[in-house]
Amino acid sequence: MGRLSKPNLIEAAVWFLIAAIFFAYTFEFNQPIEIYKFGATAWPRVIVVLLFVATAGNLYYQYVHGSAPQPGRVGMIETEEADYSDWSTRLKMGAVLLTPFLFAWLLKPVGIYFAAPFFIAAIIWLFGERRWRAILYTTLVIYVIFLVLFLVLLNAPLPQGNMSPFYDYSDWILRLNTNLKNLW
């Protein structure tokens, strides 16, 4: 079986089982929706299929490369232990854990359309990227993908905020989306 170990197979079996259960459960709410032509189960099934593909890809990767530490691989080497005695490491870990809570707390007054790029950039910076151009370009790409996914593909309502300049920005984004859709 190549470089697959028993834990690799167990992990893959659990993820395949989860994907199969979720896919089977989508037949429970398979109903048409008048504003979305693919029905209520389209996006949950896409996510489940992506979970299946990711699990298969991980299993294939483990088959080809195994679990041995590899140069350039992201993550910690299995024999290396994290050192949490340094206060800066603890502070950074705390900031990474608290940033999503701050983001969620700001959603009502600020709105997701304004807060999302700052959240994305903050997380990238907290994970160690210091090149401002890389942070800017990555944030821009993720934000555009986010907008296309939620505004164009899903047509999902998101929190707009209720404070004046932030609400105005959200309103501008939504009007721009409406105008672009009217062009089609």
Residue pairs with C-beta under 8 A, 6 or more apart in sequence:
1 9
1 63
2 63
2 64
2 66
3 62
3 63
3 64
3 65
3 66
3 67
3 68
4 59
4 62
4 63
4 66
5 62
5 66
5 67
8 59
8 62
8 67
12 55
12 58
12 59
15 51
15 55
15 58
16 52
16 55
18 51
19 48
19 49
19 51
19 52
19 55
22 44
22 48
22 51
23 45
23 48
23 49
23 52
26 41
26 44
26 45
26 48
27 41
29 40
29 41
30 39
30 40
30 41
31 39
31 40
32 39
32 40
33 39
33 40
35 155
36 42
36 155
43 154
67 78
69 77
69 78
69 79
76 82
82 89
83 89
84 90
84 93
92 126
95 126
96 123
96 126
96 127
99 119
99 122
99 123
99 126
100 119
103 115
103 119
106 115
107 115
107 159
107 161
108 159
108 161
108 162
109 161
109 162
109 163
109 166
110 161
110 163
110 166
111 158
111 159
111 160
111 161
111 162
111 166
111 167
111 169
111 170
112 158
112 159
112 160
112 161
112 170
113 147
113 158
113 160
113 161
113 169
113 170
113 173
113 174
114 161
114 166
114 169
114 170
115 161
115 166
116 143
116 146
117 139
117 140
117 143
120 138
120 139
120 142
120 143
121 135
121 136
121 139
124 134
124 135
124 138
124 139
125 135
129 135
129 138
147 173
147 177
150 156
150 158
151 173
151 174
151 177
152 177
152 181
160 167
160 170
160 171
160 174
161 167
161 169
161 170
